[in-house]
């Protein structure tokens, strides 16, 4: 697992843990996920990003598929990916979605 995936997983675990303990946060996360995440972490997601939070129940299971990779461009990094690599995220505390927050690529969770 690369560092960005690890950081994203850590953030997801933090948000889920809080939602399991705090009913108000859980409700806000379901109703307005961008605002709830920004309030909790300080990470502002751009308007262009669509974020959905869903709640499983005993009879519903969600399978999340990652984005499809185009084999023709698989080995090439986009400009955003190149920028992310050049900034460096080695300490595990920075934004796990830096490619989403182009206003501050070094934004850390703190």
C-alpha positions as CSV (number, residue, x, y, z in Angstrom):
1,X,0.0,0.0,0.0
2,X,1.5,3.3,-1.0
3,X,1.7,6.3,1.4
4,X,-1.3,8.2,-0.1
5,X,-3.5,5.0,0.2
6,X,-2.3,4.6,3.8
7,X,-3.1,8.2,4.7
8,X,-6.5,8.0,3.1
9,X,-7.3,4.8,5.0
10,X,-6.2,6.4,8.2
11,X,-8.5,9.4,7.5
12,X,-11.4,7.1,6.7
13,X,-10.9,5.2,9.9
14,X,-10.8,8.4,11.9
15,X,-14.0,9.6,10.3
16,X,-15.8,6.3,10.8
17,X,-14.7,6.1,14.4
18,X,-16.0,9.6,15.1
19,X,-19.3,8.8,13.3
20,X,-19.7,5.7,15.5
21,X,-19.4,7.7,18.7
22,X,-20.9,11.0,17.7
23,X,-24.5,10.8,16.4
24,X,-24.5,14.5,15.3
25,X,-21.3,14.1,13.3
26,X,-22.7,10.9,11.7
27,X,-25.9,12.8,10.7
28,X,-23.9,15.7,9.3
29,X,-21.5,13.3,7.4
30,X,-24.5,11.6,5.8
31,X,-26.3,14.9,5.0
32,X,-23.4,17.1,4.0
33,X,-20.1,15.1,3.8
34,X,-17.9,17.8,2.4
35,X,-18.9,20.3,5.2
36,X,-18.5,17.6,7.9
37,X,-15.1,16.5,6.7
38,X,-13.9,20.1,6.4
39,X,-15.1,20.9,9.9
40,X,-13.5,17.8,11.4
41,X,-10.2,17.9,9.5
42,X,-9.7,21.4,7.9
43,X,-9.5,19.8,4.5
44,X,-11.6,21.7,1.9
45,X,-12.6,19.6,-1.0
46,X,-13.0,21.4,-4.3
47,X,-16.5,21.9,-5.8
48,X,-15.5,19.7,-8.7
49,X,-15.2,16.6,-6.4
50,X,-18.4,14.6,-5.9
51,X,-18.4,12.9,-2.4
52,X,-21.0,10.3,-1.3
53,X,-21.3,8.8,2.1
54,X,-23.6,5.8,2.4
55,X,-24.6,3.9,5.5
56,X,-24.8,0.1,5.3
57,X,-27.4,-1.9,7.1
58,X,-27.8,-5.6,7.8
59,X,-29.4,-6.2,4.4
60,X,-27.2,-3.9,2.2
61,X,-23.6,-4.3,1.2
62,X,-21.6,-1.8,-0.8
63,X,-18.7,-2.7,-3.0
64,X,-16.5,0.2,-4.0
65,X,-14.6,-0.2,-7.2
66,X,-11.5,1.9,-7.8
67,X,-11.2,4.1,-10.9
68,X,-10.6,2.2,-14.1
69,X,-7.0,2.6,-15.3
70,X,-6.3,3.3,-18.9
71,X,-3.6,0.8,-20.0
72,X,-2.3,3.3,-22.5
73,X,-1.5,5.9,-19.8
74,X,-0.9,3.6,-16.9
75,X,2.9,4.4,-16.7
76,X,2.4,8.2,-17.1
77,X,1.8,10.5,-14.2
78,X,-0.5,13.4,-14.6
79,X,0.6,16.9,-13.7
80,X,-1.3,16.7,-10.4
81,X,0.4,13.4,-9.6
82,X,3.8,14.8,-10.5
83,X,3.2,17.8,-8.2
84,X,2.1,15.5,-5.4
85,X,5.2,13.4,-5.7
86,X,7.5,16.5,-5.8
87,X,5.9,17.8,-2.5
88,X,6.5,14.6,-0.6
89,X,4.2,13.0,2.0
90,X,6.5,10.9,4.1
91,X,5.5,11.5,7.7
92,X,1.9,10.1,7.4
93,X,0.3,13.3,8.7
94,X,-0.6,15.2,5.5
95,X,-3.8,15.3,3.5
96,X,-4.5,11.9,2.1
97,X,-6.3,13.5,-0.8
98,X,-3.8,16.2,-1.8
99,X,-4.8,15.9,-5.4
100,X,-8.3,17.1,-4.4
101,X,-7.1,20.2,-2.5
102,X,-5.2,22.1,-5.2
103,X,-5.3,25.3,-3.1
104,X,-2.9,23.9,-0.6
105,X,-1.0,20.7,-1.6
106,X,0.9,20.5,1.7
107,X,-2.2,20.8,3.9
108,X,-1.7,18.6,7.0
109,X,-4.3,17.1,9.3
110,X,-2.3,18.1,12.4
